[in-house]
Each structure stands twice: as C-alpha cells, then as structure tokens.
C-alpha cells in the first residue's frame, strides 16, 4: 500500500476525530458523564473495519487523536514534538483496535461478547499503564480521571485506584456498543447487566464502605500570588499575602511551586524573611524553591520553614519531560531552540519522604508534599499515605498554560488522589487553580486562574494508620489487566497458528488470512 492510499481513507480520519471525543469528559469541556459513552463512536468504527490490520491502524489513529487533543496545551513547551508524541503513544491503542474488530464484529456470540467486556478494558488499561511510566511522560489524562466531580463513582478508586474507574468506563462503553449492535437477546442481557454494574458499583462501594477514618483537623492556608512580572515581584506578593494571615488560627501555609528562586540554604536574607513570616503567623510555611544550588544545578524543592529556619525539604524526583528536562538531550536538544522546552536539565531528587510538620499547637502533622506534575502519579500519593501522611499537599505552577484546559485538569487530580488514599488534599498554585478536597474527593475550596490572594480551609486529617483498599493493595488492577492482555495475546497467536496450519504448507507464500472468529 502506498503512502497516498494509506492517507486517503476517510475512516482513519474519522478515527482520529473520534479520539477527541473522550477528552470532552475532562475539565475544560467538563462533560464528565459523556465518558460513559465517549468511546462508542470509535468502537463502531473499529468493529466495521474490513480487516484486523485496518482496525489496528484505526486504533492507532484514534489513540493519536486522543493524545493530540488531551495534550494540546503542551504545544508551547514541545512544539513540533507533540505530533511525534501523539504518533508514538497512539500506537499503544493499536491492539485495542484489533481486539475491538475481532470481538465486536459480527457474528457476536455470547462467548465473544463476554471476552470483549473483559479484554477491551484490559487492553485500554495496559496502554494507560504503559504511557504512565514516568520516563515516557507520565499518567496525564487517564480516562478514569474524568470522573473527578463524582465522589460516588470514585468509590471505585478507593479500591482499585483511578485504574478501576477507567476499567469501568471502558467496560460500560463496550456494553453500550453490544446493546446497539448485537441481535441475540442473551448477549444484550449480558451487556445490559454489565453496564448496570459499571454504573452502580462505585456508588454502592461509596455507600457501604465506612468513610475514611479521620482524627482531628488542621487549618491550611493556600497562597496564590497571581500573575507577576518577575521572580522578585512573585516573592514579594507571596510575602505580602502571607502577612495578611497573621492573627488567624492557621496550622500550615502553602505557597505554589517556584514561589522563590532563592537557594534558601545560601541566601540568608530571604530565609530570614520567611522565618519571620512563620513566627508572625504561628504556622509552618511550605515554600516552593526553584533555584540553582551550590553544585551548579537547578532543582525544585518543597521547603518546610519554621520560626527557627529550614526544618526539612523534599526535592522533586519525577521531572516533566521537555518542561524540566529533555530526554536524550544530545539527540533532541534542538527542540529547545524551537519551543519553550527546558534549556537545561533540572536535577531530580533521590527519593520521596514525608515532611515532619507540626500544627500551631506543636502536634505532629506529617505531610506528603509533592510538586506539580507528581500529583498525576497514583503510586506517589499512595506511598505518602502508606508512609503515614495525614495530609497530601501539592505545589504547582501552570502559568505557562494559563489560558488552556491544563490548570483545571491539573487541579482536578487532587480529587482522584484523595479518593484513592482517604487523605485530604490541598494544592497551591502560583496563578491557579488552588483547591482543597476532603478525604472522599469532594471539593472544599477553589481559587481559579486570574485570581490572587489567600484561601483558608479546615480539613479533617486522616487517622494514623488509616488505609484504603487501594493503599493496601496497590496497583492490582493494571497488573491484572497486563495479565489478561498477555493471555489474550497468547490465545490470538495460537488461533492464528491453527489457521495457518489448517491452510496447508503453502500458506506462508500467501497473504495471511484473518483468524477464524469464534
């Protein structure tokens, strides 16, 4: 097939466009309920493919369309690398396309319908899990995150993380396609039952499980400096806003990521200003430091400051590809010349650890502090909860993407992490959005982009030793999906081998036939 003929297929462009539909369920467009049917157009295109190979290609185009729209806001940072990123990550959906064709195409038997309801969610999750590896970019726009506004649905997240929410959504979409296309009554009964289970299991778990165990409360103040002309003005705005908190009963004050560019270990005058703020307010201050350190390298740190000075710090360990470092810089460094990608690589930290804060009465308040993009990683917040964090704190800076969907999508992740871990979550952003969620993912406060000021919220603290099922069991859902995917691949290969043997010894010289459908 020539390149011209490959690009001249309308169904492929329709698949590319279908990739944009699920993105409408995320913040920005905000059509969360659309997620339960958002994959239906793509699945219908895939099942109608003339061959398994064409279905795989359409799945690839669908995946590329999803990445292009879900991450369009990266264009200033990576420029021409975004289409390349879409092509690479889009390929992860090729197996999904092939399986949709094989399992949803006619004739739809009960056996194949049951397989579709298990295999298609597994393949989707395997693709999400693969692109969630931090070296490949990280878990942005996981399908399950579209349900952040629905705490009842997030009952699934408390058991299996965001992965279980994604699985339920894909299974529900598959069931809708079966309901619309399968003529057999028993197949439609199976599909209807599956759709009902996907819709109701989260709310049932939310209703029957005890609420996350809490013990005590803490008052947290989030400081949002807003748009400022330079780093000095940013620090001055943070200081001014924090002074206004003096006299209020605050336990912890949180600044956004990169709220100061001073190396607080070496710049005593700046540290003295922050020590004085802690003393005046009676609260620990968690500042965001983005500075060149004594070794000559730049790093991003969350620095806990008390009246006596620096009490602890955490250095960001998972950096943003292209934004904070360029992978394989020797080969891809040219991207920095045509975009706003990192001019030099930031230095990552060695390991995650809790910050040993205390409240205004001196009682321990262990904090799991993560920096910006790290809030997207379910395993990091889970590790913080398992280590004993009673509160999760995210510091972020999305001013580069101020007029896009990125700030809203980033802020929404706190709801998912709260539901997964049973911990309250707060996020302070330089220019918004700054938010707080209770331990079940219900939003408590919000400052949008364009605002500046402070917002104070009283959050219930997780009881020491409290654990959700997700914190206890970890990523059992994606690992199960990988196992199901491997099993399905083995079955498909065995079926293909049988078909070739049945075709005779000359089959190797002929085009491969499609495996027989069962």
Secondary structure as GFF3:
##gff-version 3
##sequence-region A 1 518
A	DSSP	alpha_helix	3	7	.	.	.	ID=ss1
A	DSSP	alpha_helix	10	21	.	.	.	ID=ss2
A	DSSP	three_ten_helix	22	25	.	.	.	ID=ss3
A	DSSP	three_ten_helix	32	36	.	.	.	ID=ss4
A	DSSP	alpha_helix	40	47	.	.	.	ID=ss5
A	DSSP	alpha_helix	52	70	.	.	.	ID=ss6
A	DSSP	three_ten_helix	72	74	.	.	.	ID=ss7
A	DSSP	alpha_helix	75	78	.	.	.	ID=ss8
A	DSSP	alpha_helix	81	90	.	.	.	ID=ss9
A	DSSP	three_ten_helix	91	93	.	.	.	ID=ss10
A	DSSP	alpha_helix	94	104	.	.	.	ID=ss11
A	DSSP	alpha_helix	110	131	.	.	.	ID=ss12
A	DSSP	three_ten_helix	134	136	.	.	.	ID=ss13
A	DSSP	three_ten_helix	143	147	.	.	.	ID=ss14
A	DSSP	three_ten_helix	153	155	.	.	.	ID=ss15
A	DSSP	alpha_helix	157	181	.	.	.	ID=ss16
A	DSSP	alpha_helix	185	208	.	.	.	ID=ss17
A	DSSP	beta_strand	214	224	.	.	.	ID=ss18
A	DSSP	alpha_helix	231	243	.	.	.	ID=ss19
A	DSSP	beta_strand	252	254	.	.	.	ID=ss20
A	DSSP	alpha_helix	268	281	.	.	.	ID=ss21
A	DSSP	beta_strand	284	292	.	.	.	ID=ss22
A	DSSP	beta_strand	298	306	.	.	.	ID=ss23
A	DSSP	beta_strand	309	315	.	.	.	ID=ss24
A	DSSP	alpha_helix	329	332	.	.	.	ID=ss25
A	DSSP	alpha_helix	335	338	.	.	.	ID=ss26
A	DSSP	beta_strand	355	358	.	.	.	ID=ss27
A	DSSP	beta_strand	364	371	.	.	.	ID=ss28
A	DSSP	three_ten_helix	372	376	.	.	.	ID=ss29
A	DSSP	alpha_helix	378	386	.	.	.	ID=ss30
A	DSSP	beta_strand	391	396	.	.	.	ID=ss31
A	DSSP	three_ten_helix	399	401	.	.	.	ID=ss32
A	DSSP	alpha_helix	406	421	.	.	.	ID=ss33
A	DSSP	beta_strand	424	429	.	.	.	ID=ss34
A	DSSP	beta_strand	434	437	.	.	.	ID=ss35
A	DSSP	beta_strand	443	447	.	.	.	ID=ss36
A	DSSP	beta_strand	453	462	.	.	.	ID=ss37
A	DSSP	alpha_helix	469	473	.	.	.	ID=ss38
A	DSSP	alpha_helix	476	503	.	.	.	ID=ss39
A	DSSP	three_ten_helix	505	509	.	.	.	ID=ss40
###
